[in-house]
């Protein structure tokens, strides 16, 4: 059985999310686990997919960066899959496809994961340097505070007895932001 997993980092990435789903269906996935969360967040649907797959199944992802946040993370996922007798198939692997059923596929997967992690690290270094320069030039103000803009909604939901976790889900903000907004109101 082919099991698909698709993920985007934000809910705004609708086109990419839908494209992943279409590709996984076209590949023959009979079940697709989907989520729109950052790779550093708790990925409940990935955990559910890893729990769901059985011996002889193949977990299919469109791209490697949709599955793992680092080489270590990827190797942990692959190890879990191998223990369960499950193969990993990456559809877009630099213009080709890789399947971990073969030793060559596992080697390529590990090498490309290391290269991808290196590229991400270099990109983040450049980004930090650019932000530091923009700050020094007085042109950088950071991103607009998204959670604080929803303060009124947080307070109104809280007054009706809705808990912080539910508020966070409904407003697409973190639970920590909910607590921060509520604490600011108490302090004021």
CORRA-V148993 format. One record per run of one state. SS is the DSSP state (~ for helix, > for strand, _ for the rest). FROM is the first residue (numbers start at 1). LEN is the number of residues. If there is no record, write none. Layout:
[[SS;FROM;LEN] [SS;FROM;LEN]]
This chain:
[[_;1;1] [>;2;7] [_;9;5] [~;14;13] [_;27;4] [>;31;6] [_;37;7] [~;44;9] [_;53;5] [>;58;4] [_;62;2] [~;64;3] [_;67;4] [~;71;13] [_;84;3] [>;87;7] [_;94;2] [>;96;4] [_;100;3] [~;103;34] [_;137;11] [~;148;12] [_;160;4] [~;164;8] [_;172;3] [~;175;13] [_;188;1]]
